[in-house]
Amino acid sequence: MRSPQVLSLLVVVLLLASSSASVIEDTCRRFDGADIYDICIKFFKANKDSATTDKCGLAVIAIGIASATAVDTRKRVATLKAEEKDQIIQHVLAYCDNMYSRAVGLFDKAARGISSGRLGDAVTSLSSALDIPKYCDDKFLEAGVKSPFDAENGEFELQCAITLGVTKMLTM
């Protein structure tokens, strides 16, 4: 008697898994290019909750991932700032810290926008967050120094682009 119940439960679990996988796949297919599709799939599969959510949930998960990257970048900024002796670079690092702190606030605002149905506000906040790596890099260029955050800024920018893209999909 238990065998049919176990089999039924297994079928339901498999259907849920394939259904959520298709949500991720359908969402990622809407981005242009095979490279971004693979990056998008990897991005969402890094969070176990993405396997059981809808598109709105994917946007919230993406915000969480990008926000965590901003927090990690702020930690790296603090480490470099503690080691840096040059006052000009200290100011640039403080600027970048401020920008990434702003990003965390923008992600919080975007998440609130999604949860309250104000998707336009969420898109505006995420669009602003997308520019933050460029602002940080530009400050280093103005100081005549190569940014030590190339890897972080590249990853963050890509995460912001995916987050913004998924959130824009909710408005269509």
ChimeraX attribute file (.defattr): number of C-alpha atoms within 10 A of each C-alpha:
attribute: neighborCount
match mode: 1-to-1
recipient: residues
	/A:1	5
	/A:2	7
	/A:3	8
	/A:4	9
	/A:5	10
	/A:6	11
	/A:7	11
	/A:8	12
	/A:9	12
	/A:10	12
	/A:11	12
	/A:12	12
	/A:13	12
	/A:14	12
	/A:15	12
	/A:16	15
	/A:17	15
	/A:18	14
	/A:19	16
	/A:20	19
	/A:21	19
	/A:22	15
	/A:23	19
	/A:24	24
	/A:25	16
	/A:26	14
	/A:27	19
	/A:28	24
	/A:29	17
	/A:30	13
	/A:31	15
	/A:32	9
	/A:33	10
	/A:34	11
	/A:35	9
	/A:36	16
	/A:37	19
	/A:38	13
	/A:39	15
	/A:40	23
	/A:41	17
	/A:42	13
	/A:43	18
	/A:44	21
	/A:45	14
	/A:46	11
	/A:47	14
	/A:48	10
	/A:49	13
	/A:50	22
	/A:51	20
	/A:52	16
	/A:53	20
	/A:54	16
	/A:55	18
	/A:56	15
	/A:57	17
	/A:58	23
	/A:59	27
	/A:60	22
	/A:61	21
	/A:62	27
	/A:63	26
	/A:64	18
	/A:65	20
	/A:66	24
	/A:67	24
	/A:68	15
	/A:69	20
	/A:70	26
	/A:71	16
	/A:72	14
	/A:73	20
	/A:74	21
	/A:75	13
	/A:76	17
	/A:77	22
	/A:78	16
	/A:79	12
	/A:80	15
	/A:81	19
	/A:82	11
	/A:83	10
	/A:84	13
	/A:85	10
	/A:86	9
	/A:87	10
	/A:88	13
	/A:89	18
	/A:90	17
	/A:91	15
	/A:92	23
	/A:93	26
	/A:94	17
	/A:95	17
	/A:96	24
	/A:97	22
	/A:98	14
	/A:99	20
	/A:100	24
	/A:101	16
	/A:102	16
	/A:103	26
	/A:104	21
	/A:105	15
	/A:106	22
	/A:107	27
	/A:108	18
	/A:109	18
	/A:110	28
	/A:111	25
	/A:112	16
	/A:113	18
	/A:114	20
	/A:115	14
	/A:116	10
	/A:117	13
	/A:118	14
	/A:119	20
	/A:120	16
	/A:121	17
	/A:122	25
	/A:123	23
	/A:124	16
	/A:125	21
	/A:126	26
	/A:127	18
	/A:128	15
	/A:129	27
	/A:130	21
	/A:131	15
	/A:132	22
	/A:133	22
	/A:134	13
	/A:135	14
	/A:136	23
	/A:137	20
	/A:138	16
	/A:139	19
	/A:140	22
	/A:141	13
	/A:142	10
	/A:143	14
	/A:144	11
	/A:145	13
	/A:146	13
	/A:147	17
	/A:148	14
	/A:149	17
	/A:150	13
	/A:151	10
	/A:152	16
	/A:153	21
	/A:154	13
	/A:155	15
	/A:156	23
	/A:157	19
	/A:158	18
	/A:159	22
	/A:160	26
	/A:161	19
	/A:162	24
	/A:163	27
	/A:164	24
	/A:165	19
	/A:166	25
	/A:167	27
	/A:168	17
	/A:169	15
	/A:170	15
	/A:171	11
	/A:172	5
